[in-house]
Amino acid sequence: MEYIYAAMLLHKAGQKVDEANVGKVLESAHVKHDPARVKALVSSLEGVDIDKVIKEASIAQPVAAAPAASASEGPKKEDPKKKAEEEKKSEEAAAAGLGALFG
């Protein structure tokens, strides 16, 4: 993970993300790094628009965070009838799936 962080830090600072710079960032953070992993990281980022990837990741983040926000609202009371209906539908779907396996 620290390799990615080093690359992102270099990118944010407007520096070239290359093996030498990533190695320097890791060394300055007192991280013992593997030159082969640094080389693999740099080659995997070659031709990647980092700004575009960050933008796409930040758009997807609120969607992923939505369930966590609703969980923090506190426990919700479940409707026993609704729960029973969902279980019945689940059982029916499972039975239909097994039927398809055996013809």
Secondary structure, 3 states (H helix, E strand, C coil): CHHHHHHHHHHHCCCCCCHHHHHHHHHHCCCCCCHHHHHHHHHHHCCCCHHHHHHHHHHHHHHHHHHHHHHCCCCCCCCHHHHHHHHHHHHHHHHHHHHHHHC
